[in-house]
Amino acid sequence: MFRNAGELANERGLDEVTRTCFDECIDTTDKEAVLEKLAALPKNHHAVLLCMSYWEETETDEIKQPVSTAEIQQALHESSLANLGLSDRAVQNVLTDLETMGLIESWIESRGRGGRVKQHETTFDPRWTEDALDQRGPPTTDESS
């Protein structure tokens, strides 16, 4: 990492390695590690992450996070990924796996009389999911889980 920071400083014509060079190298290393994890995930995990990552708001075109379990399940059933046949229970199991791997954070939010809702948010930039799929290819029904 120090070597990469030095090379980055050289590329920028700097006489010494700055904090910015080092921070950028850390960010790059973190992204590569997450992308490696994401690329190795089974298709069901990719499908759930895609549904978490593409809840775009119409006004700002930003990814809406956190999302509830119900929103993820609804997105799965309405998308082209519905052919994977993931049951609600299977989605919950995938979310538990992703949380165990440290790829998402989950918590229960109380909404008073409206009940409780389980919320989920990625621990990385949600756009990286698409980058990982570019490396691996999109989930299909003929892959094994």
One Martini backbone bead per residue (centre of mass of N, CA, C, O) as a GRO file, in nm:
protein
  145
    1MET     BB    1   0.058   0.064  -0.020
    2PHE     BB    2   0.304   0.249  -0.007
    3ARG     BB    3   0.390   0.208  -0.297
    4ASN     BB    4   0.128   0.314  -0.426
    5ALA     BB    5   0.148   0.597  -0.301
    6GLY     BB    6   0.417   0.666  -0.436
    7GLU     BB    7   0.321   0.633  -0.730
    8LEU     BB    8   0.099   0.847  -0.711
    9ALA     BB    9   0.287   1.082  -0.645
   10ASN     BB   10   0.454   1.061  -0.905
   11GLU     BB   11   0.219   1.103  -1.107
   12ARG     BB   12   0.166   1.401  -0.965
   13GLY     BB   13   0.452   1.539  -0.892
   14LEU     BB   14   0.543   1.469  -0.607
   15ASP     BB   15   0.780   1.475  -0.336
   16GLU     BB   16   0.549   1.353  -0.151
   17VAL     BB   17   0.354   1.177   0.054
   18THR     BB   18   0.022   1.202   0.102
   19ARG     BB   19  -0.274   1.160   0.252
   20THR     BB   20  -0.435   1.137  -0.011
   21CYS     BB   21  -0.277   0.903  -0.135
   22PHE     BB   22  -0.333   0.704   0.093
   23ASP     BB   23  -0.645   0.715   0.089
   24GLU     BB   24  -0.677   0.616  -0.205
   25CYS     BB   25  -0.544   0.339  -0.156
   26ILE     BB   26  -0.744   0.239   0.050
   27ASP     BB   27  -0.997   0.259  -0.125
   28THR     BB   28  -0.898   0.067  -0.347
   29THR     BB   29  -0.853  -0.180  -0.166
   30ASP     BB   30  -1.142  -0.202  -0.060
   31LYS     BB   31  -1.282  -0.237  -0.332
   32GLU     BB   32  -1.134  -0.493  -0.423
   33ALA     BB   33  -1.228  -0.671  -0.185
   34VAL     BB   34  -1.533  -0.645  -0.235
   35LEU     BB   35  -1.538  -0.739  -0.532
   36GLU     BB   36  -1.432  -1.021  -0.470
   37LYS     BB   37  -1.667  -1.108  -0.292
   38LEU     BB   38  -1.898  -1.051  -0.495
   39ALA     BB   39  -1.797  -1.240  -0.730
   40ALA     BB   40  -1.832  -1.511  -0.530
   41LEU     BB   41  -2.125  -1.506  -0.532
   42PRO     BB   42  -2.420  -1.613  -0.553
   43LYS     BB   43  -2.701  -1.544  -0.735
   44ASN     BB   44  -2.892  -1.477  -0.497
   45HIS     BB   45  -2.716  -1.255  -0.375
   46HIS     BB   46  -2.712  -1.072  -0.621
   47ALA     BB   47  -3.014  -1.024  -0.642
   48VAL     BB   48  -3.048  -0.885  -0.368
   49LEU     BB   49  -2.840  -0.659  -0.414
   50LEU     BB   50  -2.981  -0.537  -0.658
   51CYS     BB   51  -3.246  -0.464  -0.505
   52MET     BB   52  -3.090  -0.273  -0.303
   53SER     BB   53  -2.945  -0.085  -0.546
   54TYR     BB   54  -3.234  -0.002  -0.733
   55TRP     BB   55  -3.376   0.229  -0.549
   56GLU     BB   56  -3.492   0.483  -0.723
   57GLU     BB   57  -3.536   0.809  -0.723
   58THR     BB   58  -3.691   1.035  -0.929
   59GLU     BB   59  -3.559   1.315  -0.849
   60THR     BB   60  -3.232   1.213  -0.785
   61ASP     BB   61  -3.116   0.925  -0.871
   62GLU     BB   62  -3.091   0.769  -0.604
   63ILE     BB   63  -3.004   0.547  -0.376
   64LYS     BB   64  -3.212   0.373  -0.158
   65GLN     BB   65  -3.108   0.394   0.179
   66PRO     BB   66  -3.273   0.202   0.337
   67VAL     BB   67  -3.426  -0.125   0.313
   68SER     BB   68  -3.671  -0.340   0.315
   69THR     BB   69  -3.768  -0.657   0.293
   70ALA     BB   70  -4.027  -0.600   0.129
   71GLU     BB   71  -3.887  -0.437  -0.099
   72ILE     BB   72  -3.704  -0.664  -0.195
   73GLN     BB   73  -3.925  -0.871  -0.260
   74GLN     BB   74  -4.076  -0.694  -0.462
   75ALA     BB   75  -3.842  -0.652  -0.660
   76LEU     BB   76  -3.801  -0.950  -0.729
   77HIS     BB   77  -4.098  -1.003  -0.839
   78GLU     BB   78  -4.080  -0.751  -1.062
   79SER     BB   79  -3.839  -0.862  -1.191
   80SER     BB   80  -3.620  -1.054  -1.386
   81LEU     BB   81  -3.553  -1.228  -1.108
   82ALA     BB   82  -3.815  -1.403  -1.062
   83ASN     BB   83  -3.703  -1.674  -1.202
   84LEU     BB   84  -3.551  -1.779  -0.940
   85GLY     BB   85  -3.759  -1.843  -0.700
   86LEU     BB   86  -3.764  -1.667  -0.441
   87SER     BB   87  -3.840  -1.685  -0.137
   88ASP     BB   88  -3.887  -1.520   0.149
   89ARG     BB   89  -3.701  -1.706   0.314
   90ALA     BB   90  -3.457  -1.695   0.122
   91VAL     BB   91  -3.411  -1.393   0.149
   92GLN     BB   92  -3.357  -1.396   0.454
   93ASN     BB   93  -3.108  -1.583   0.434
   94VAL     BB   94  -2.938  -1.400   0.254
   95LEU     BB   95  -2.933  -1.157   0.448
   96THR     BB   96  -2.786  -1.309   0.670
   97ASP     BB   97  -2.533  -1.377   0.509
   98LEU     BB   98  -2.452  -1.082   0.435
   99GLU     BB   99  -2.420  -0.996   0.731
  100THR     BB  100  -2.201  -1.203   0.811
  101MET     BB  101  -1.999  -1.087   0.577
  102GLY     BB  102  -2.031  -0.756   0.590
  103LEU     BB  103  -2.222  -0.628   0.344
  104ILE     BB  104  -2.445  -0.579   0.563
  105GLU     BB  105  -2.692  -0.393   0.742
  106SER     BB  106  -2.911  -0.465   1.024
  107TRP     BB  107  -3.242  -0.350   1.144
  108ILE     BB  108  -3.487  -0.253   1.377
  109GLU     BB  109  -3.780  -0.062   1.315
  110SER     BB  110  -3.986   0.152   1.480
  111ARG     BB  111  -4.353   0.246   1.401
  112GLY     BB  112  -4.531   0.192   1.618
  113ARG     BB  113  -4.837   0.119   1.500
  114GLY     BB  114  -4.687   0.011   1.229
  115GLY     BB  115  -4.454  -0.133   1.359
  116ARG     BB  116  -4.202  -0.348   1.240
  117VAL     BB  117  -3.883  -0.298   1.059
  118LYS     BB  118  -3.656  -0.431   0.843
  119GLN     BB  119  -3.336  -0.304   0.777
  120HIS     BB  120  -3.114  -0.232   0.487
  121GLU     BB  121  -2.748  -0.197   0.429
  122THR     BB  122  -2.476  -0.125   0.276
  123THR     BB  123  -2.111  -0.120   0.337
  124PHE     BB  124  -2.112  -0.016   0.045
  125ASP     BB  125  -2.117   0.081  -0.260
  126PRO     BB  126  -2.388  -0.009  -0.449
  127ARG     BB  127  -2.243   0.016  -0.736
  128TRP     BB  128  -2.048  -0.235  -0.701
  129THR     BB  129  -2.238  -0.458  -0.789
  130GLU     BB  130  -2.211  -0.402  -1.093
  131ASP     BB  131  -1.905  -0.442  -1.110
  132ALA     BB  132  -1.913  -0.742  -1.024
  133LEU     BB  133  -2.095  -0.835  -1.260
  134ASP     BB  134  -1.897  -0.761  -1.484
  135GLN     BB  135  -1.693  -0.983  -1.392
  136ARG     BB  136  -1.915  -1.233  -1.387
  137GLY     BB  137  -2.209  -1.184  -1.442
  138PRO     BB  138  -2.525  -1.239  -1.458
  139PRO     BB  139  -2.789  -1.374  -1.326
  140THR     BB  140  -2.907  -1.710  -1.368
  141THR     BB  141  -3.100  -2.006  -1.391
  142ASP     BB  142  -2.846  -2.213  -1.474
  143GLU     BB  143  -2.728  -2.172  -1.212
  144SER     BB  144  -2.579  -2.246  -0.925
  145SER     BB  145  -2.595  -2.159  -0.581
   0.00000   0.00000   0.00000
